[in-house]
Amino acid sequence: MSFNLGKPILVMVILAVVTGVGYLFQPKRDGKHGDLTLWVFSETHSNTYAKPGEDGTPALVEQFRKTTGKSIGVELLSFNAENVRLGEMYMSDLRGPEVPDLAEIEIGAIGRFFRPPLNEIGFLPLNHYLETTGPESDGPEGGGPRWIDLLVKSRLNTWSKGGRIFGVPHDVHPVTISYRYDLFSAAGVDLESCKSWPAFQNACLAFQKYWADKAENRHAIELQIATPENLLMMLLQRGLNPIDENGKIYLTETKFVQTVAFYAQAVAEDRNIAAHATGGDGVLSKDIVDGNICAFMTADWRVSDLERFGGAALKGKLRMMPLPRFDEEDAPTATHGGTMIGIPKNCPNPDLAWKGIEFLYLSREGIAARRRVTKILPPVTSMWADKSYHQADPYYAARTPEEVAAGGQKIEEMYVELAPQIRTRVMTPASQIAGVELGFVLDSAMRHVRKNGPIGLEEKCYELLQDAARDLQMRVDHGKFEQ
């Protein structure tokens, strides 16, 4: 059986069907649950805002009510249902109690909302608020810093189109590598000395060779082969997005081709250093505890899950390092995942909604509430000087005399140092399709490696990416509002 429009469109059709089913079974709401209604797709975020802390700290929304006299009702929707309902509202220009005052959007979904022309996007531009307010409402008129100057620029860029900022970032999500320090040390491999990806791969091959007859099924690092998410992080290190906000496609750039080729040979056949967990972070943590997978890319949000699922079995056995690079000008980090909060264009009181954003996302109270749940680095750079981001974490092994004296590695300090170096991740209406295209390219490149080894691999990757770029360009042209 064949599908004439191609595999990427088939995948998108299947996703649309699943999305529609999720929407049909999503309960409708009767009206506003507070002076402001906030839609969220993450249960963790919902609990952060609406539940009191275990230490008795009042819920964040209750603190907002006591401060302003206004209430915030938090509604948890499924990821698909939220996106479908928001899209439906924007297309119908719906107003009234069915429309939320605030909505969180996940990074993979924002592209669809950026598809219309600037003046028809369903969220309000926030430039005015970001440029005229700041901590303690101290903005430019009070002589204090503005939010626009305090938020990580690469993160604001992700939630922008045509110079207009439509969302405030919830996070930064810098990426490092966490690894089983005890097992690499036993193999005589100093992973942290590897500053380049080729050197890192050679070290991982030496690690696997050492353990080959000592531990069955021991792999150096988790790298995905069914999806291109780890490959996209490597590309972002090099400042490469598959497509930019103007629709320019970069799949055939020399560095893009080289990176795809490197990744393909690193996850296939003779020089394979990778495996991937079959489930979520709980399954991955078990693989790490058992020593099946001994290193993995660690966005800051993964640390809390790792420590929770890994428990005492991993304490003191891990180390963290920046990402290796291909060239000196590459960033030693990337970003993985992300969320924004925005104000839908039909919100009746955007000034009050902005106060809600300031309190939930940017205030010390809001960031403290988030920190009680996860170790996510906030996007407000002025907060990074707080001593809580410079403490040793005993879960990560001490190596230097300073770390030994402190009682562990300062992993959050590493995230603080890396965060300003993150390159902008661009999300457009075509970014998801580009990811699907890249997944098919990776699969074909791996098959080439299994059959031919590295011979002719870059040339093959260029051909595959050339075909993918042509297909992607056709879909971009077809999907344009403006012809």
C-alpha positions as CSV (number, residue, x, y, z in Angstrom):
1,M,0.0,0.0,0.0
2,S,1.4,3.4,-0.9
3,F,0.5,7.0,0.1
4,N,1.0,9.3,-2.9
5,L,1.6,12.5,-1.0
6,G,4.6,11.1,0.7
7,K,5.6,9.9,4.2
8,P,5.9,13.3,5.9
9,I,2.3,14.2,4.9
10,L,1.1,10.7,6.0
11,V,2.7,11.3,9.4
12,M,1.0,14.7,9.7
13,V,-2.4,13.2,8.7
14,I,-2.1,10.5,11.4
15,L,-1.1,13.2,14.0
16,A,-4.2,15.3,13.0
17,V,-6.5,12.3,13.5
18,V,-5.0,11.6,16.9
19,T,-5.3,15.3,17.8
20,G,-9.0,15.4,16.7
21,V,-9.9,12.4,18.9
22,G,-8.2,13.9,21.9
23,Y,-10.1,17.1,21.3
24,L,-13.5,15.3,21.1
25,F,-13.0,13.7,24.5
26,Q,-11.7,16.8,26.2
27,P,-14.3,18.2,28.6
28,K,-15.6,21.7,27.8
29,R,-15.6,24.4,30.5
30,D,-18.6,26.5,31.6
31,G,-16.8,29.8,31.9
32,K,-14.0,31.5,33.8
33,H,-12.7,30.0,37.0
34,G,-11.2,33.3,38.2
35,D,-10.5,36.9,37.2
36,L,-7.9,35.3,34.9
37,T,-8.1,31.9,33.4
38,L,-4.8,30.1,32.5
39,W,-4.6,27.1,30.2
40,V,-1.7,24.7,30.8
41,F,-0.8,21.4,29.1
42,S,1.6,20.2,31.9
43,E,0.5,18.7,35.1
44,T,3.8,19.7,36.7
45,H,3.1,23.4,35.8
46,S,-0.5,23.1,37.0
47,N,0.7,21.8,40.4
48,T,3.4,24.5,40.6
49,Y,0.8,27.2,40.2
50,A,-2.2,25.8,42.0
51,K,-1.0,23.6,44.8
52,P,0.6,24.7,48.1
53,G,4.2,23.7,48.8
54,E,5.0,20.7,51.0
55,D,6.5,23.1,53.5
56,G,3.2,24.9,53.8
57,T,4.0,27.7,51.4
58,P,0.7,29.0,49.9
59,A,-0.1,28.1,46.3
60,L,1.3,30.6,43.9
61,V,-2.2,31.6,42.7
62,E,-3.2,32.2,46.3
63,Q,-0.2,34.5,46.8
64,F,-1.2,36.4,43.7
65,R,-4.8,36.8,45.0
66,K,-3.5,38.1,48.3
67,T,-1.1,40.5,46.5
68,T,-3.5,41.9,43.9
69,G,-7.0,40.9,45.0
70,K,-7.4,39.0,41.7
71,S,-7.7,35.3,41.2
72,I,-6.2,33.0,38.6
73,G,-8.0,29.8,37.6
74,V,-5.6,27.2,36.3
75,E,-7.1,24.7,33.8
76,L,-5.1,21.6,32.8
77,L,-5.8,20.4,29.2
78,S,-4.2,17.7,27.2
79,F,-1.4,19.0,24.9
80,N,-3.4,18.2,21.7
81,A,-6.7,19.5,23.0
82,E,-5.2,22.9,24.0
83,N,-3.7,23.5,20.6
84,V,-6.8,22.5,18.7
85,R,-9.1,24.6,20.9
86,L,-6.9,27.6,20.7
87,G,-6.6,27.3,16.9
88,E,-10.4,27.0,16.7
89,M,-10.9,30.1,18.7
90,Y,-8.4,32.2,16.7
91,M,-9.9,31.1,13.4
92,S,-13.5,32.0,14.6
93,D,-12.4,35.1,16.4
94,L,-14.2,33.8,19.5
95,R,-14.7,36.0,22.5
96,G,-16.2,35.6,26.0
97,P,-15.7,33.2,28.9
98,E,-14.6,30.3,26.6
99,V,-11.4,32.2,25.7
100,P,-8.5,32.0,28.2
101,D,-6.7,35.1,29.4
102,L,-3.3,33.3,29.4
103,A,-2.1,30.2,27.7
104,E,1.1,28.1,27.8
105,I,2.4,26.7,24.6
106,E,5.1,24.0,24.1
107,I,7.9,24.8,21.8
108,G,7.0,22.1,19.3
109,A,3.5,23.6,18.8
110,I,4.3,27.3,18.5
111,G,5.0,27.1,14.8
112,R,1.4,26.5,13.8
113,F,0.4,29.7,15.6
114,F,3.0,31.7,13.7
115,R,1.6,30.7,10.3
116,P,-0.7,33.6,9.7
117,P,0.5,37.1,8.8
118,L,1.8,39.2,11.8
119,N,-1.5,41.1,12.4
120,E,-3.5,37.9,12.4
121,I,-1.5,35.9,14.9
122,G,-3.7,34.8,17.8
123,F,-1.5,36.1,20.6
124,L,-0.9,39.7,21.6
125,P,2.6,41.2,21.0
126,L,4.3,41.7,24.4
127,N,7.1,44.1,23.4
128,H,5.4,47.1,25.1
129,Y,5.1,45.3,28.4
130,L,8.6,43.9,28.2
131,E,10.1,47.3,27.4
132,T,8.2,49.3,30.0
133,T,8.1,47.1,33.0
134,G,10.7,45.3,35.2
135,P,11.3,43.8,38.6
136,E,9.0,45.3,41.3
137,S,7.3,47.3,38.5
138,D,10.4,49.3,38.5
139,G,10.8,49.6,34.7
140,P,12.5,52.4,32.9
141,E,10.5,55.1,34.5
142,G,11.6,54.0,37.9
143,G,15.2,53.8,36.8
144,G,15.4,50.0,37.1
145,P,16.1,47.3,34.5
146,R,13.4,46.3,32.0
147,W,12.3,42.7,31.5
148,I,13.5,42.9,27.9
149,D,17.0,43.4,29.2
150,L,16.8,40.6,31.8
151,L,15.5,37.7,29.8
152,V,17.7,35.4,27.7
153,K,17.7,36.8,24.2
154,S,17.9,33.5,22.4
155,R,14.8,32.4,24.3
156,L,12.8,35.5,23.4
157,N,13.7,35.0,19.8
158,T,12.1,31.6,19.7
159,W,8.8,33.1,20.7
160,S,9.0,35.9,18.2
161,K,8.1,36.6,14.6
162,G,9.0,39.7,12.6
163,G,10.4,41.4,15.7
164,R,7.3,41.0,17.7
165,I,7.5,38.9,20.9
166,F,4.4,36.8,21.5
167,G,5.5,34.8,24.5
168,V,7.5,35.0,27.7
169,P,9.8,32.0,28.2
170,H,9.2,29.7,31.1
171,D,12.7,28.3,30.9
172,V,16.1,28.2,29.1
173,H,16.8,24.4,29.1
174,P,20.6,24.3,28.5
175,V,21.9,20.9,27.6
176,T,24.9,19.1,29.0
177,I,26.1,15.4,29.1
178,S,25.7,13.4,32.3
179,Y,27.6,10.2,32.5
180,R,28.5,7.2,34.8
181,Y,31.7,8.6,36.1
182,D,32.5,5.3,38.0
183,L,32.1,3.1,34.9
184,F,34.1,5.4,32.6
185,S,36.8,5.7,35.2
186,A,37.0,1.9,35.6
187,A,37.6,1.7,31.8
188,G,40.4,4.3,32.1
189,V,38.4,6.8,29.9
190,D,38.5,10.5,30.9
191,L,35.3,11.7,29.1
192,E,35.6,15.3,30.3
193,S,38.9,15.7,28.4
194,C,37.1,15.2,25.1
195,K,36.4,18.7,23.7
196,S,35.3,17.6,20.2
197,W,32.6,15.2,19.1
198,P,35.1,13.0,17.2
199,A,37.3,12.7,20.3
200,F,34.2,11.9,22.3
201,Q,33.2,9.2,19.9
202,N,36.7,7.6,20.1
203,A,36.6,7.7,23.9
204,C,33.2,6.0,23.9
205,L,34.4,3.3,21.5
206,A,37.3,2.6,23.9
207,F,34.9,2.5,26.8
208,Q,32.7,-0.1,25.0
209,K,35.7,-2.1,24.0
210,Y,36.8,-2.3,27.6
211,W,33.4,-3.5,28.8
212,A,32.7,-5.8,25.8
213,D,33.6,-9.0,27.6
214,K,32.7,-7.8,31.1
215,A,29.2,-6.4,30.9
216,E,26.6,-7.5,28.3
217,N,24.6,-4.8,26.6
218,R,26.7,-1.8,27.8
219,H,26.4,1.2,25.5
220,A,28.3,4.5,25.9
221,I,25.5,7.1,25.3
222,E,21.8,7.5,24.6
223,L,21.3,8.9,21.1
224,Q,17.9,8.6,19.4
225,I,17.6,6.8,16.1
226,A,13.8,6.8,15.7
227,T,13.7,10.6,16.0
228,P,16.2,13.4,15.2
229,E,16.0,15.2,18.5
230,N,19.6,14.6,19.6
231,L,20.8,15.4,16.0
232,L,18.9,18.7,16.2
233,M,20.7,19.5,19.3
234,M,24.1,19.0,17.6
235,L,22.9,21.1,14.7
236,L,21.8,23.9,17.1
237,Q,25.3,23.9,18.6
238,R,26.5,25.0,15.2
239,G,23.8,27.7,14.9
240,L,21.9,25.6,12.3
241,N,18.1,25.3,12.2
242,P,16.5,23.3,9.3
243,I,14.5,26.4,8.3
244,D,14.5,30.0,9.5
245,E,11.6,32.3,10.1
246,N,11.8,33.7,6.6
247,G,11.4,30.2,5.1
248,K,15.0,29.8,4.0
249,I,16.0,26.1,4.2
250,Y,19.5,25.1,5.4
251,L,19.5,21.3,4.9
252,T,22.2,21.4,2.3
253,E,24.6,23.7,4.1
254,T,28.1,22.1,4.3
255,K,28.1,21.9,8.1
256,F,24.5,20.6,8.1
257,V,25.6,17.7,5.8
258,Q,28.7,17.0,7.8
259,T,26.8,16.9,11.1
260,V,24.1,14.5,9.7
261,A,26.9,12.2,8.4
262,F,28.7,12.2,11.7
263,Y,25.6,11.4,13.6
264,A,24.6,8.5,11.2
265,Q,27.9,6.7,11.6
266,A,27.9,7.3,15.4
267,V,24.6,5.3,15.7
268,A,25.2,2.6,13.1
269,E,27.5,-0.4,12.7
270,D,31.2,-0.5,13.5
271,R,31.6,2.9,15.1
272,N,28.2,2.8,16.9
273,I,28.4,4.3,20.4
274,A,24.7,4.6,21.1
275,A,21.5,3.0,22.2
276,H,18.2,4.5,23.2
277,A,15.8,3.9,26.1
278,T,12.4,2.6,25.0
279,G,10.3,4.8,27.4
280,G,10.4,8.0,29.5
281,D,12.9,9.2,32.1
282,G,12.0,6.4,34.5
283,V,13.1,3.7,32.0
284,L,16.2,5.7,31.0
285,S,17.1,6.0,34.7
286,K,16.9,2.3,35.1
287,D,19.1,1.8,32.1
288,I,21.6,4.2,33.7
289,V,21.4,2.4,37.1
290,D,21.9,-1.0,35.4
291,G,24.8,0.4,33.3
292,N,23.1,-0.3,30.0
293,I,23.3,3.3,28.9
294,C,26.1,5.2,30.5
295,A,25.8,8.8,29.3
296,F,23.0,11.0,27.9
297,M,22.2,14.6,26.9
298,T,20.8,16.3,30.0
299,A,18.6,19.3,29.7
300,D,18.1,20.9,33.1
301,W,14.6,19.5,33.4
302,R,15.9,15.9,33.2
303,V,18.0,16.3,36.4
304,S,15.1,16.2,38.9
305,D,13.6,13.2,37.1
306,L,17.0,11.4,37.1
307,E,17.6,12.0,40.8
308,R,14.0,10.9,41.6
309,F,14.1,7.7,39.5
310,G,17.8,6.9,40.0
311,G,17.5,7.3,43.8
312,A,20.4,6.1,46.1
313,A,21.6,3.7,43.4
314,L,23.1,6.6,41.3
315,K,24.1,9.0,44.0
316,G,27.8,10.0,43.7
317,K,28.3,7.9,40.5
318,L,27.5,10.7,37.9
319,R,29.4,13.6,36.5
320,M,28.3,16.4,34.2
321,M,30.2,18.0,31.3
322,P,29.4,20.6,28.5
323,L,28.6,19.2,25.1
324,P,31.7,18.5,22.9
325,R,31.9,20.6,19.7
326,F,32.8,20.1,16.1
327,D,34.5,23.5,15.7
328,E,35.7,26.1,18.1
329,E,33.0,28.5,17.1
330,D,30.3,26.0,18.0
331,A,28.4,26.5,21.3
332,P,29.2,23.9,24.0
333,T,25.5,23.5,24.7
334,A,22.1,23.5,23.0
335,T,18.5,23.6,24.2
336,H,15.9,20.8,24.5
337,G,12.2,21.5,25.0
338,G,10.6,24.7,26.3
339,T,7.4,26.5,27.1
340,M,6.1,30.1,26.7
341,I,3.1,31.9,28.2
342,G,1.2,34.3,26.0
343,I,-1.9,36.5,26.1
344,P,-4.6,35.5,23.5
345,K,-5.6,38.4,21.3
346,N,-9.2,38.5,22.6
347,C,-8.3,38.7,26.3
348,P,-10.5,41.5,27.7
349,N,-8.0,42.7,30.2
350,P,-4.4,42.3,28.9
351,D,-2.9,44.6,31.5
352,L,-4.2,42.3,34.3
353,A,-3.0,39.2,32.3
354,W,0.4,40.8,32.1
355,K,0.5,41.1,35.9
356,G,-0.3,37.4,36.0
357,I,2.6,36.6,33.7
358,E,5.0,38.8,35.8
359,F,4.0,37.0,39.0
360,L,3.8,33.4,37.7
361,Y,6.9,33.5,35.5
362,L,9.2,36.4,36.5
363,S,8.8,37.1,40.2
364,R,10.9,35.7,42.9
365,E,7.8,34.0,44.3
366,G,7.1,32.4,40.9
367,I,10.7,31.2,40.4
368,A,10.8,29.9,44.0
369,A,7.7,27.9,43.4
370,R,9.2,26.4,40.2
371,R,12.4,25.5,42.0
372,R,10.5,23.5,44.7
373,V,9.4,21.2,41.9
374,T,12.3,21.1,39.4
375,K,15.9,22.3,38.9
376,I,14.9,24.3,35.8
377,L,17.0,27.4,35.2
378,P,14.8,30.5,35.0
379,P,15.1,32.8,32.0
380,V,15.6,35.9,34.2
381,T,19.3,36.4,34.2
382,S,19.4,38.6,37.3
383,M,18.2,35.6,39.3
384,W,21.2,33.5,38.4
385,A,23.4,35.2,41.0
386,D,21.3,33.6,43.8
387,K,23.4,31.2,45.8
388,S,20.9,28.4,45.2
389,Y,22.3,28.1,41.6
390,H,25.9,27.8,42.9
391,Q,25.6,25.0,45.4
392,A,27.2,21.7,45.1
393,D,25.0,18.8,44.2
394,P,26.0,15.6,46.1
395,Y,24.2,13.5,43.6
396,Y,27.1,14.3,41.2
397,A,30.5,13.1,42.1
398,A,33.2,15.5,43.2
399,R,36.5,15.4,41.2
400,T,38.5,18.6,41.9
401,P,39.7,19.6,45.4
402,E,37.1,22.4,45.3
403,E,34.3,20.0,44.6
404,V,35.4,17.6,47.3
405,A,35.4,20.4,49.8
406,A,32.0,21.6,48.6
407,G,30.5,18.0,48.7
408,G,29.7,17.5,45.0
409,Q,29.8,19.0,41.5
410,K,28.1,22.4,41.0
411,I,25.9,21.3,38.1
412,E,23.5,24.2,38.3
413,E,26.4,26.6,38.1
414,M,27.4,24.9,34.9
415,Y,23.9,25.5,33.5
416,V,24.2,29.2,34.4
417,E,27.6,29.4,32.6
418,L,26.2,27.7,29.5
419,A,22.8,29.3,29.1
420,P,24.0,32.6,27.5
421,Q,25.8,30.6,24.8
422,I,22.6,28.9,23.5
423,R,21.9,29.6,19.9
424,T,18.3,30.6,18.9
425,R,16.0,27.7,18.1
426,V,13.7,28.8,15.3
427,M,10.2,27.4,15.2
428,T,8.1,28.0,12.1
429,P,5.0,26.4,10.7
430,A,7.3,24.1,8.6
431,S,9.6,23.1,11.5
432,Q,7.7,20.0,12.4
433,I,7.6,18.8,8.8
434,A,11.4,19.6,8.5
435,G,11.9,17.3,11.6
436,V,10.0,14.5,9.9
437,E,12.0,15.0,6.7
438,L,15.2,14.9,8.8
439,G,14.1,11.7,10.4
440,F,13.7,10.0,7.0
441,V,17.1,11.3,5.9
442,L,18.7,9.9,9.1
443,D,17.1,6.5,8.6
444,S,18.4,6.3,5.0
445,A,21.9,7.5,6.0
446,M,22.1,4.7,8.7
447,R,21.1,2.1,6.1
448,H,23.9,3.4,3.9
449,V,26.4,3.0,6.8
450,R,25.2,-0.6,7.5
451,K,25.7,-1.5,3.8
452,N,28.8,0.5,2.8
453,G,30.4,1.8,6.0
454,P,31.5,5.4,6.0
455,I,32.5,5.2,2.3
456,G,30.6,7.9,0.4
457,L,28.5,8.8,3.4
458,E,28.8,12.6,3.1
459,E,27.9,12.4,-0.6
460,K,24.9,10.2,0.2
461,C,23.8,12.6,3.0
462,Y,24.0,15.5,0.6
463,E,21.8,13.7,-1.9
464,L,19.3,12.8,0.7
465,L,19.2,16.3,2.2
466,Q,18.9,17.8,-1.3
467,D,15.8,15.7,-1.9
468,A,14.4,16.6,1.5
469,A,15.0,20.3,0.9
470,R,13.2,20.2,-2.4
471,D,10.2,18.4,-0.8
472,L,10.2,20.8,2.2
473,Q,10.4,23.9,-0.1
474,M,7.3,22.6,-2.0
475,R,5.4,22.2,1.2
476,V,6.5,25.6,2.5
477,D,5.3,27.3,-0.7
478,H,2.0,25.4,-0.6
479,G,1.4,26.5,3.0
480,K,2.0,30.2,2.6
481,F,-0.8,32.6,3.4
482,E,0.7,35.3,1.2
483,Q,1.2,34.1,-2.4
